[in-house]
Amino acid sequence: MTDSAPGSVRLSEARGRWVLTTTVLGSGMAMLDSTVVNVALPHIGEDLGADLAGLQWTVNAYMLTLAGLILLGGALGDRFGRRRVFVLGVVWFALASLLCGMAPNAGVLIIARALQGIGGALLTPGSLALIQSTFHPDDRARAVGAWSGLGGVAAAVGPFLGGWLVDGPGWRWVFLINLPVAAVCVPVALRHVPESSDPRQAGRTFDVTGAALAALSLGSLTYALIAAPGRGASAQVVLPAVAGVLLGAAFVAVERRRADPMLPLEIFRSRQFTAVNAVTVCVYAAFGGFFFLAVLDLQVVAGYSALQAGTALLPTTIMMLLLSARSGQLGQRIGPRIPLTVGPLLCAAGMLLITRVGPHAVYWRDVLPALLILGLGMVALVAPLTATVLASVDVGRAGLASGVNNAAARAAGLIAVAALPLLAGTSPEAYRSATEFSRTFRRAMPLCAGILVVGSLIAWFTVRSNVLARAPEEEGACAPECRMHCGMVSPPLDPGHTRTTPTHAS
């Protein structure tokens, strides 16, 4: 184990490169998993005999536990040690991945995916928090920039790798590939990454009740939405829906009364923060629904192989990798109002255009133009969206703000994946029929586009053009490279990332 003190490691040192390697491996494992699984869904359904609801749960079980517990995961790392919780998350994620790869039926796979989400909630906040707490202040921005760039590569490779694995050794390797990554990551972390924690968290109690209520509320609502197409307005649907609403109300009540809540509700007193989170919900709900259905549509309707479907979506990721930094700079210069208004409209146009995809679709004519427009919209909005979230609150609460926004984005995607097939009138076996799924896709994409238009209108009427015009010394809460990461690869930053800065800068 290294004897380096937290906040003293330099990027030019061998130990600094080891720390960077460790965090990239850990976060990259979670990023890969979030992009490769969608590509494998048709094969999973065929092999395990799962209906569309089973495929929805394969995606949503992971997002449910991740969204519900990610704020708690960041707090655990601050209290008990960021390296310790990060390593626990990597091991947990790997064991859950093994269970996914060995799943004999859809039920076991869904449970394993929920366990994966718990591991993700532990390791995802920890990866960036480790960089912030380990590197010397002079090297933190460069380290975060390197971490974000390498993470972007992992996200870009994901669909291609997933398609290659599905068409080659089989869909189970989409999960089993995490095992060798974890086998490298854990010993490197234990040997080369110094432990750190936030002394201000000593004696802090954790809001386990709030986390449980949030997860149960989301889970109940998700269950009702997924079950509704097959069971209608039966007790099996109505009761979980009512329970989800009541559990959500209980969560708000607990957070309001608790002295140290997981989600301090007073943060929403900032009208700008509330408005930007509303935009986030609209944007990521549409993205979640689009990427879930588009990969299925390309395989079920257009007849693409898993590799072809995964590769087909690469232009959007490549555009974000190449252009997100410039988009962030543009948002800083002209203000976020215009990018957050125009970006969703471009994405909506791309989603409407891709409804042209049908049997025997020609990629260059039917798919690529829509993806280029979609990618341009994503470039325009995602980086300014993240920067605006952080600028909407005091610097000291930027870590909390980014964590809340991250959870909101993931919860929005979760609900969208559950609700869209219901709203589109989809039957449980729709993905087995090219004709029926084509109808589903063509009904769902205008719904996604409509959600984006709502987000655009919210941005136009609520986001201030000068919200990013802050003094340079106030930008320490999140370096530009950090914002660029948010825009390139994932929803906004994870909790814990900013909380570490005051401790080591003081």
C-alpha positions in Angstrom: 0.0 0.0 0.0 1.3 3.4 -0.8 2.2 5.8 2.0 1.3 8.9 -0.1 -0.8 11.4 1.8 -4.1 12.5 0.2 -3.8 15.6 -1.8 -0.1 15.1 -2.5 0.1 12.8 -5.5 1.3 14.3 -8.8 0.1 13.2 -12.2 3.7 13.0 -13.5 4.6 10.4 -10.8 4.1 6.6 -11.4 1.7 6.4 -8.5 -0.3 9.2 -10.0 -0.7 7.2 -13.2 -1.7 4.2 -11.2 -4.4 6.2 -9.4 -5.7 7.4 -12.8 -5.7 3.9 -14.2 -7.6 2.6 -11.2 -10.4 5.2 -11.4 -10.7 4.9 -15.1 -11.0 1.1 -14.9 -13.7 1.3 -12.2 -15.8 4.0 -13.7 -15.2 2.6 -17.2 -16.6 -0.7 -16.1 -19.9 1.0 -15.1 -19.9 3.1 -18.3 -19.4 0.1 -20.5 -22.1 -1.8 -18.8 -24.6 1.0 -19.3 -24.0 1.1 -23.1 -23.5 -2.6 -24.0 -26.5 -4.1 -22.4 -29.1 -2.5 -24.7 -27.4 -4.0 -27.7 -27.8 -7.5 -26.2 -31.5 -7.2 -25.3 -33.0 -9.1 -28.3 -30.6 -12.0 -27.8 -31.3 -12.0 -24.0 -35.0 -12.1 -24.7 -34.7 -15.0 -27.2 -32.4 -17.0 -25.1 -34.2 -16.6 -21.8 -37.7 -16.5 -23.2 -38.3 -13.0 -21.8 -41.1 -10.7 -23.0 -40.8 -7.0 -23.5 -41.4 -6.4 -19.8 -38.5 -8.7 -19.0 -36.2 -6.6 -21.3 -37.5 -3.4 -19.7 -36.6 -4.8 -16.2 -33.2 -5.9 -17.5 -32.5 -2.2 -18.1 -34.5 -0.7 -15.3 -33.5 -2.9 -12.4 -29.9 -1.5 -12.7 -31.1 2.1 -13.1 -33.5 1.8 -10.2 -30.9 0.9 -7.5 -28.3 3.2 -9.0 -30.6 6.2 -9.0 -32.0 5.4 -5.6 -28.7 4.9 -3.8 -26.1 7.0 -5.6 -26.4 9.9 -3.2 -26.0 7.5 -0.3 -23.0 5.9 -2.0 -21.1 9.3 -2.2 -21.8 10.0 1.5 -20.6 6.5 2.5 -17.3 7.2 0.8 -16.8 10.5 2.5 -17.4 8.9 5.9 -15.8 5.5 5.7 -13.1 6.1 3.2 -13.3 6.7 -0.5 -10.9 4.0 -1.6 -12.6 1.4 0.7 -16.1 2.1 -0.6 -14.8 2.3 -4.2 -13.1 -1.1 -3.9 -16.2 -2.5 -2.3 -18.3 -1.2 -5.2 -15.9 -2.7 -7.8 -16.0 -6.1 -6.1 -19.8 -6.0 -5.6 -20.3 -4.9 -9.3 -18.0 -7.8 -10.5 -19.8 -10.4 -8.4 -23.2 -9.2 -9.6 -21.9 -9.3 -13.2 -20.9 -12.9 -12.7 -24.4 -13.6 -11.5 -25.8 -11.8 -14.6 -23.6 -13.9 -16.9 -24.7 -17.1 -15.3 -28.4 -16.3 -15.0 -30.6 -19.3 -16.0 -33.7 -17.2 -16.5 -34.9 -13.6 -16.7 -35.9 -13.4 -13.0 -32.4 -14.1 -11.9 -30.9 -11.7 -14.4 -33.2 -8.9 -13.2 -32.2 -9.5 -9.6 -28.5 -9.6 -10.6 -28.9 -6.3 -12.5 -30.4 -4.7 -9.4 -27.4 -5.9 -7.4 -25.2 -4.4 -10.1 -26.8 -1.0 -9.6 -25.9 -1.2 -5.9 -22.3 -1.7 -6.9 -22.5 1.1 -9.4 -23.9 3.4 -6.7 -20.8 2.7 -4.5 -18.1 2.9 -7.2 -19.4 5.7 -9.5 -19.2 8.6 -7.0 -16.0 7.2 -5.6 -14.0 7.2 -8.9 -14.1 11.0 -9.3 -13.9 11.7 -5.6 -10.7 9.7 -5.4 -9.1 11.9 -8.1 -10.2 15.0 -6.3 -8.9 13.9 -2.9 -5.7 12.2 -4.1 -4.0 14.5 -6.6 -2.2 17.7 -5.7 -4.4 20.8 -6.3 -2.2 21.9 -9.1 -2.8 18.6 -11.0 -6.5 17.9 -10.2 -7.8 19.7 -13.3 -5.5 17.8 -15.7 -6.2 14.5 -13.9 -10.0 15.0 -14.2 -9.5 15.9 -17.8 -7.6 12.7 -18.5 -10.1 10.7 -16.5 -13.0 12.2 -18.5 -11.3 11.7 -21.9 -10.5 8.0 -21.2 -14.0 7.5 -19.8 -15.4 8.9 -23.0 -13.4 6.4 -25.0 -14.9 3.6 -22.8 -18.4 4.9 -23.5 -17.7 5.2 -27.3 -16.3 1.6 -27.4 -19.2 0.2 -25.5 -21.8 -0.3 -28.3 -19.2 -1.7 -30.7 -17.8 -4.0 -28.0 -21.2 -5.1 -26.9 -22.3 -6.0 -30.5 -19.0 -7.9 -31.1 -19.5 -9.9 -27.9 -23.2 -10.7 -28.6 -22.5 -11.8 -32.2 -19.4 -13.7 -31.1 -19.1 -15.5 -27.8 -22.6 -14.6 -26.8 -24.6 -12.0 -24.7 -23.4 -13.4 -21.4 -19.9 -12.0 -22.1 -21.4 -8.5 -22.0 -21.4 -9.1 -18.2 -18.6 -11.5 -17.8 -16.1 -9.1 -19.3 -16.3 -7.0 -16.1 -14.6 -9.8 -14.2 -11.0 -9.4 -15.6 -11.4 -5.6 -15.4 -12.2 -5.8 -11.7 -9.4 -8.3 -11.2 -7.0 -5.7 -12.3 -8.7 -2.7 -10.7 -8.9 -4.0 -7.1 -5.3 -4.9 -6.4 -4.0 -1.8 -8.1 -6.4 0.3 -5.9 -5.3 -1.4 -2.7 -1.6 -1.0 -3.5 -1.4 2.4 -5.1 -4.4 4.6 -4.1 -4.1 6.3 -0.7 -7.2 6.3 1.5 -9.0 9.5 2.2 -12.2 10.6 3.9 -13.9 13.8 5.0 -13.3 14.5 8.7 -16.4 16.7 8.7 -18.5 13.5 8.2 -17.4 11.9 11.5 -20.4 10.9 13.5 -22.8 11.7 10.7 -25.9 9.5 10.5 -26.9 8.2 7.1 -30.3 8.7 5.6 -31.0 5.0 4.9 -34.7 5.6 5.4 -34.8 8.3 2.7 -32.8 6.1 0.3 -35.1 3.1 0.9 -38.2 5.2 0.4 -36.8 6.7 -2.8 -35.9 3.4 -4.3 -39.2 1.8 -3.3 -41.2 4.6 -4.7 -39.4 4.5 -8.0 -39.7 0.7 -8.0 -43.4 0.6 -7.4 -44.1 3.2 -10.1 -41.9 1.3 -12.5 -43.6 -2.0 -11.8 -47.0 -0.5 -12.4 -46.0 1.1 -15.7 -44.3 -2.1 -17.0 -47.1 -4.3 -15.9 -49.9 -2.2 -17.3 -49.7 -3.2 -21.0 -50.4 -6.8 -20.1 -52.7 -6.4 -17.1 -54.6 -3.2 -17.7 -56.2 -1.3 -14.8 -56.1 -4.4 -12.5 -55.2 -4.4 -8.8 -51.7 -5.7 -9.7 -51.2 -2.3 -11.5 -53.3 0.2 -9.5 -52.0 -0.8 -6.1 -48.3 -0.5 -6.9 -49.0 2.8 -8.6 -50.8 4.2 -5.5 -48.0 2.8 -3.3 -45.4 4.5 -5.4 -47.1 7.9 -5.0 -47.6 7.4 -1.3 -44.0 6.3 -0.8 -42.8 9.3 -2.8 -44.8 11.6 -0.4 -43.4 9.8 2.6 -39.9 10.4 1.1 -40.5 14.1 0.9 -41.9 14.2 4.4 -38.9 12.4 5.8 -36.4 14.6 4.0 -38.2 17.7 5.2 -38.1 16.6 8.9 -34.7 15.0 9.0 -31.8 17.2 10.3 -29.2 15.7 7.9 -31.3 14.4 4.9 -29.9 12.7 1.8 -31.8 15.3 -0.3 -32.0 18.7 1.5 -35.2 20.1 0.0 -34.1 23.7 0.6 -31.7 23.4 -2.4 -34.8 23.6 -4.6 -35.5 27.1 -3.3 -33.2 28.2 -6.1 -35.6 28.6 -8.9 -32.8 28.3 -11.4 -31.7 25.0 -9.9 -35.3 23.7 -10.0 -35.8 24.8 -13.5 -32.6 23.2 -14.8 -33.5 20.0 -13.1 -36.8 20.1 -14.9 -35.0 20.4 -18.2 -32.7 17.5 -17.2 -35.7 15.3 -16.5 -37.2 16.0 -19.9 -33.9 15.6 -21.8 -32.8 12.3 -20.1 -36.3 10.8 -20.2 -36.3 11.3 -24.0 -32.7 10.0 -24.2 -33.5 6.9 -22.1 -36.5 6.0 -24.1 -34.7 6.6 -27.4 -31.6 4.5 -26.8 -33.7 1.6 -25.3 -36.0 1.5 -28.3 -33.6 2.5 -31.1 -31.3 -0.5 -30.6 -34.2 -2.9 -30.6 -35.7 -1.2 -33.7 -32.5 -1.5 -35.6 -32.2 -5.2 -34.9 -35.9 -6.3 -34.9 -37.2 -4.1 -37.7 -34.2 -3.1 -39.8 -32.6 -6.6 -39.5 -29.2 -5.3 -38.2 -26.9 -7.7 -36.3 -26.0 -6.7 -32.7 -22.6 -5.4 -33.9 -24.2 -3.4 -36.7 -26.8 -1.9 -34.3 -24.1 -1.0 -31.8 -21.8 0.5 -34.3 -24.7 2.4 -35.9 -25.1 4.6 -32.9 -21.4 5.6 -32.6 -21.8 8.9 -34.4 -23.6 10.5 -31.5 -20.9 9.5 -29.0 -18.1 10.5 -31.3 -19.6 13.9 -31.9 -19.9 14.5 -28.1 -16.3 13.4 -27.6 -15.0 15.8 -30.2 -17.3 18.8 -29.7 -18.5 18.9 -26.1 -15.6 21.0 -24.8 -16.3 23.6 -27.4 -20.0 23.5 -26.6 -19.2 24.2 -23.0 -17.1 27.2 -24.0 -19.9 28.5 -26.2 -22.4 28.2 -23.4 -20.0 30.1 -21.2 -19.7 32.9 -23.8 -23.3 33.3 -24.9 -25.1 32.0 -21.9 -26.9 28.6 -21.5 -30.4 29.8 -22.4 -30.0 29.4 -26.2 -28.1 26.1 -26.2 -30.6 24.6 -23.7 -33.5 25.8 -26.0 -32.0 24.8 -29.4 -30.4 21.6 -28.3 -33.6 19.7 -27.3 -35.3 20.9 -30.5 -32.5 19.4 -32.6 -32.7 16.2 -30.7 -36.4 16.1 -31.2 -35.9 16.6 -34.9 -33.4 13.7 -35.0 -35.9 11.4 -33.2 -38.7 12.3 -35.6 -36.4 11.7 -38.6 -35.3 8.3 -37.4 -38.9 7.0 -37.6 -38.2 6.6 -41.4 -36.2 3.5 -40.4 -38.0 0.3 -41.6 -37.2 -3.1 -43.1 -34.3 -3.0 -45.4 -33.2 0.5 -44.1 -30.1 1.9 -45.8 -27.8 3.3 -43.1 -26.4 6.3 -44.9 -29.9 7.4 -46.1 -32.2 6.4 -43.3 -30.2 6.2 -40.0 -27.1 8.4 -40.2 -28.8 11.8 -41.0 -31.1 11.4 -37.9 -28.2 10.4 -35.7 -26.1 13.4 -36.8 -28.9 15.8 -36.0 -29.5 14.1 -32.7 -25.8 14.2 -31.9 -25.6 17.9 -32.8 -28.4 18.5 -30.3 -26.8 16.5 -27.6 -23.5 18.4 -28.1 -25.4 21.7 -27.9 -27.2 21.0 -24.7 -25.5 18.5 -22.4 -22.3 20.3 -21.4 -24.1 23.7 -20.8 -26.8 21.8 -18.9 -24.2 20.5 -16.4 -22.5 23.8 -16.0 -25.8 25.5 -15.4 -26.7 23.0 -12.7 -23.5 23.8 -10.8 -23.7 27.5 -11.3 -27.3 27.6 -9.9 -26.2 26.9 -6.3 -23.5 28.2 -4.0 -20.1 26.8 -4.6 -20.2 24.8 -1.3 -23.2 22.9 -2.5 -22.0 22.1 -6.0 -21.3 18.5 -5.1 -24.8 18.0 -3.7 -26.3 19.8 -6.8 -24.4 17.5 -9.2 -25.5 14.4 -7.3 -29.1 15.5 -7.2 -29.0 16.2 -11.0 -27.4 12.9 -11.7 -30.1 11.0 -9.7 -32.8 13.0 -11.5 -31.4 12.1 -14.9 -31.2 8.4 -14.1 -34.7 8.4 -12.6 -36.1 10.1 -15.7 -34.5 7.5 -17.9 -35.9 4.7 -15.7 -39.5 6.0 -15.8 -39.2 6.6 -19.6 -38.1 3.1 -20.3 -41.1 1.8 -18.2 -43.7 4.2 -19.6 -43.0 4.5 -23.3 -44.2 1.0 -24.4 -47.4 1.6 -22.4 -48.0 5.0 -24.0 -47.2 3.6 -27.4 -49.8 0.8 -27.0 -47.2 -2.0 -27.1 -48.0 -5.7 -26.4 -45.7 -7.8 -24.2 -44.4 -9.7 -27.3 -44.1 -6.8 -29.6 -40.3 -7.0 -30.0 -40.7 -10.5 -31.6 -42.6 -9.0 -34.6 -40.9 -6.5 -36.9 -44.3 -5.1 -38.0 -45.6 -4.6 -34.5 -42.4 -3.2 -33.1 -42.1 -0.8 -36.0 -45.5 0.6 -35.1 -44.4 0.9 -31.5 -41.2 2.8 -32.4 -43.1 5.2 -34.7 -45.5 6.0 -31.9 -42.9 6.3 -29.2 -40.5 8.7 -31.0 -43.0 11.6 -31.3 -43.6 11.2 -27.6 -39.9 11.5 -26.9 -39.7 14.5 -29.2 -42.7 16.1 -27.4 -40.9 15.7 -24.1 -37.8 17.4 -25.5 -40.0 20.3 -26.8 -41.3 20.7 -23.3 -37.8 20.8 -22.0 -36.9 23.4 -24.6 -39.8 25.6 -23.5 -38.9 25.3 -19.9 -35.3 26.4 -20.7 -36.4 29.3 -22.8 -38.8 30.7 -20.2 -36.8 30.0 -17.0 -33.0 29.8 -17.6 -31.1 33.0 -17.2 -28.6 33.9 -19.9 -26.1 35.2 -17.3 -26.2 32.3 -14.9 -22.7 31.2 -16.0 -21.2 34.6 -15.6 -19.5 33.9 -12.4 -16.2 35.2 -11.0 -13.2 33.0 -11.9 -12.5 32.2 -8.2 -15.9 30.7 -7.9 -15.2 28.1 -10.6 -13.1 26.0 -8.3 -16.0 23.8 -7.5 -15.8 22.1 -10.9 -13.0 22.4 -13.3 -13.9 22.9 -17.0 -12.6 19.4 -17.8 -14.9 18.1 -15.2 -17.9 19.7 -16.8 -16.7 18.4 -20.2 -16.8 14.9 -18.8 -20.4 15.4 -17.8 -21.3 16.5 -21.2 -19.4 13.8 -23.0 -20.1 10.6 -21.3 -22.8 10.7 -18.7 -25.4 12.7 -16.9 -24.1 15.3 -14.4 -21.3 14.6 -12.0 -21.7 12.3 -9.1 -22.0 13.2 -5.5 -18.9 13.7 -3.4 -16.8 15.2 -6.2 -16.9 18.7 -5.0 -17.2 18.1 -1.3 -13.6 16.9 -1.2 -12.1 20.1 -2.5 -12.6 22.3 0.6 -11.0 19.7 2.8 -7.7 19.5 0.9 -7.6 23.1 -0.2 -7.8 24.5 3.3 
